[in-house]
Amino acid sequence: MRSNAAIAPMPCYLFTFHAYGTWMPDRPQGYVHHTSGLQPRDPAMAERYRAKQAAQMVNFTHQMQQCLVDAAIQAQTHVQTTVHAVATDPTHVHVLVSWNHARTWESIRRSLRHSFSRALNGQFTKRAWFAAQGSRKRIRDHAHFDHLTNVYLPDHRGVVSINSRSEP
Protein backbone atom coordinates (compact mmCIF):
# COMPACT_ATOMS: atom_id res chain seq x y z
CA MET A 1 0.00 0.00 0.00
CA ARG A 2 1.35 3.39 -0.97
CA SER A 3 1.50 6.23 1.52
CA ASN A 4 0.48 9.75 0.52
CA ALA A 5 2.74 11.23 3.19
CA ALA A 6 5.43 13.54 1.85
CA ILE A 7 9.01 12.42 2.30
CA ALA A 8 10.96 14.83 4.46
CA PRO A 9 13.83 16.52 2.62
CA MET A 10 17.35 15.43 3.52
CA PRO A 11 18.89 17.89 5.99
CA CYS A 12 21.67 19.96 4.47
CA TYR A 13 23.54 22.56 6.53
CA LEU A 14 26.46 24.92 6.32
CA PHE A 15 28.26 24.68 9.65
CA THR A 16 30.84 27.29 10.60
CA PHE A 17 33.41 26.70 13.33
CA HIS A 18 35.27 29.83 14.48
CA ALA A 19 38.88 29.65 15.64
CA TYR A 20 39.24 30.31 19.37
CA GLY A 21 39.56 34.01 20.21
CA THR A 22 38.74 35.28 16.73
CA TRP A 23 35.60 37.06 15.56
CA MET A 24 35.76 39.48 18.49
CA PRO A 25 33.34 42.39 18.96
CA ASP A 26 35.91 44.90 17.68
CA ARG A 27 35.81 43.49 14.13
CA PRO A 28 34.85 46.22 11.63
CA GLN A 29 31.89 44.07 10.51
CA GLY A 30 30.62 43.72 14.08
CA TYR A 31 30.04 40.42 15.82
CA VAL A 32 27.37 37.85 16.54
CA HIS A 33 26.19 37.52 20.13
CA HIS A 34 24.81 34.05 20.92
CA THR A 35 21.45 35.40 22.16
CA SER A 36 21.18 38.87 20.58
CA GLY A 37 22.33 38.10 17.05
CA LEU A 38 24.32 40.52 14.91
CA GLN A 39 25.73 43.43 16.90
CA PRO A 40 27.66 46.53 15.81
CA ARG A 41 31.41 46.87 16.43
CA ASP A 42 32.13 47.24 20.17
CA PRO A 43 35.80 47.66 21.21
CA ALA A 44 34.92 47.81 24.95
CA MET A 45 33.09 44.48 24.73
CA ALA A 46 36.07 42.98 22.86
CA GLU A 47 38.34 43.93 25.77
CA ARG A 48 35.97 42.21 28.22
CA TYR A 49 35.94 39.09 26.01
CA ARG A 50 39.75 39.05 25.82
CA ALA A 51 40.07 39.45 29.60
CA LYS A 52 37.97 36.27 30.04
CA GLN A 53 39.88 34.18 27.49
CA ALA A 54 41.34 31.00 28.94
CA ALA A 55 43.81 30.45 26.08
CA GLN A 56 45.62 32.26 23.29
CA MET A 57 43.83 33.15 20.08
CA VAL A 58 44.08 30.58 17.26
CA ASN A 59 44.90 31.44 13.67
CA PHE A 60 44.71 28.39 11.44
CA THR A 61 47.93 28.00 9.44
CA HIS A 62 47.85 26.44 5.98
CA GLN A 63 48.82 23.06 7.53
CA MET A 64 46.03 23.36 10.11
CA GLN A 65 43.53 24.27 7.40
CA GLN A 66 44.55 21.21 5.37
CA CYS A 67 44.17 19.11 8.53
CA LEU A 68 40.62 20.47 8.97
CA VAL A 69 39.67 19.67 5.37
CA ASP A 70 41.12 16.16 5.66
CA ALA A 71 39.32 15.61 8.99
CA ALA A 72 35.96 16.68 7.53
CA ILE A 73 36.34 14.30 4.60
CA GLN A 74 37.46 11.43 6.84
CA ALA A 75 34.60 12.07 9.31
CA GLN A 76 31.97 11.32 6.65
CA THR A 77 32.12 7.60 7.32
CA HIS A 78 32.00 7.83 11.11
CA VAL A 79 29.41 10.61 11.28
CA GLN A 80 27.40 9.11 8.40
CA THR A 81 27.20 12.29 6.35
CA THR A 82 28.05 13.53 2.90
CA VAL A 83 30.52 16.39 2.94
CA HIS A 84 29.78 18.49 -0.12
CA ALA A 85 32.39 21.18 0.53
CA VAL A 86 34.89 22.45 3.08
CA ALA A 87 36.39 25.94 3.02
CA THR A 88 38.85 27.47 5.44
CA ASP A 89 40.69 30.62 6.26
CA PRO A 90 42.81 31.59 9.28
CA THR A 91 39.77 32.34 11.47
CA HIS A 92 37.18 29.70 10.60
CA VAL A 93 36.17 26.57 8.73
CA HIS A 94 32.92 25.99 6.83
CA VAL A 95 31.51 22.52 6.21
CA LEU A 96 28.59 21.96 3.82
CA VAL A 97 27.11 18.64 4.85
CA SER A 98 23.95 16.54 4.44
CA TRP A 99 22.70 13.25 5.89
CA ASN A 100 19.78 10.89 5.46
CA HIS A 101 19.16 9.57 8.96
CA ALA A 102 17.46 10.80 12.12
CA ARG A 103 20.37 12.53 13.87
CA THR A 104 19.85 16.18 14.73
CA TRP A 105 21.96 19.01 13.35
CA GLU A 106 23.26 19.57 16.89
CA SER A 107 24.56 16.01 17.04
CA ILE A 108 26.17 16.23 13.60
CA ARG A 109 27.81 19.57 14.41
CA ARG A 110 29.11 18.20 17.74
CA SER A 111 30.59 15.14 16.00
CA LEU A 112 32.30 17.25 13.34
CA ARG A 113 33.77 19.59 15.95
CA HIS A 114 35.05 16.58 17.91
CA SER A 115 36.64 15.17 14.73
CA PHE A 116 38.32 18.51 14.03
CA SER A 117 39.66 18.85 17.58
CA ARG A 118 40.94 15.27 17.62
CA ALA A 119 42.72 15.73 14.29
CA LEU A 120 44.29 19.06 15.28
CA ASN A 121 45.32 17.73 18.72
CA GLY A 122 46.93 14.71 17.07
CA GLN A 123 48.90 16.70 14.52
CA PHE A 124 49.63 19.83 16.57
CA THR A 125 49.54 20.80 20.26
CA LYS A 126 46.48 19.92 22.34
CA ARG A 127 44.58 23.12 23.07
CA ALA A 128 41.25 24.96 22.76
CA TRP A 129 40.81 25.24 18.98
CA PHE A 130 37.30 26.62 18.57
CA ALA A 131 35.00 29.27 20.00
CA ALA A 132 32.22 27.86 22.16
CA GLN A 133 29.50 28.48 19.60
CA GLY A 134 29.71 27.96 15.89
CA SER A 135 26.98 28.84 13.49
CA ARG A 136 24.70 26.90 11.23
CA LYS A 137 22.53 27.68 8.26
CA ARG A 138 19.99 25.29 6.81
CA ILE A 139 20.26 25.11 3.04
CA ARG A 140 16.95 26.25 1.58
CA ASP A 141 17.06 24.88 -1.94
CA HIS A 142 19.28 23.87 -4.86
CA ALA A 143 19.94 27.50 -5.82
CA HIS A 144 21.27 28.20 -2.30
CA PHE A 145 23.40 25.03 -2.45
CA ASP A 146 24.74 25.97 -5.90
CA HIS A 147 25.63 29.50 -4.72
CA LEU A 148 27.58 28.07 -1.78
CA THR A 149 29.49 25.48 -3.84
CA ASN A 150 30.10 27.66 -6.92
CA VAL A 151 30.60 31.15 -5.46
CA TYR A 152 30.76 31.61 -1.70
CA LEU A 153 32.94 28.71 -0.53
CA PRO A 154 35.45 28.75 -3.43
CA ASP A 155 36.01 32.46 -2.71
CA HIS A 156 37.61 31.67 0.68
CA ARG A 157 41.30 32.46 0.96
CA GLY A 158 42.37 29.20 2.60
CA VAL A 159 42.17 25.53 1.69
CA VAL A 160 38.97 24.68 -0.20
CA SER A 161 37.61 21.28 -1.20
CA ILE A 162 34.42 20.98 -3.27
CA ASN A 163 32.93 17.55 -3.92
CA SER A 164 31.65 18.22 -7.43
CA ARG A 165 29.98 14.81 -7.65
CA SER A 166 27.60 15.41 -4.78
CA GLU A 167 24.35 17.26 -4.34
CA PRO A 168 21.85 17.29 -1.48
Stockholm file with secondary structure:
# STOCKHOLM 1.0

chainA/1-168         MRSNAAIAPMPCYLFTFHAYGTWMPDRPQGYVHHTSGLQPRDPAMAERYRAKQAAQMVNFTHQMQQCLVDAAIQAQTHVQTTVHAVATDPTHVHVLVSWNHARTWESIRRSLRHSFSRALNGQFTKRAWFAAQGSRKRIRDHAHFDHLTNVYLPDHRGVVSINSRSEP
#=GR chainA/1-168 SS CCCCCCCCCCCEEEEEEEBTTCSCTTSTTCEEETTTEEECCCHHHHHHHHHHCSSCCCCCCHHHHHHHHHHHHHHHHHHTCEEEEEEEETTEEEEEEECSSSCCHHHHHHHHHHHHHHHHHHHSCCSCCBCSCCEEEECCSHHHHHHIIIIITTTCSSCEEECTTCCC
#=GC SS_cons         CCCCCCCCCCCEEEEEEEBTTCSCTTSTTCEEETTTEEECCCHHHHHHHHHHCSSCCCCCCHHHHHHHHHHHHHHHHHHTCEEEEEEEETTEEEEEEECSSSCCHHHHHHHHHHHHHHHHHHHSCCSCCBCSCCEEEECCSHHHHHHIIIIITTTCSSCEEECTTCCC
//
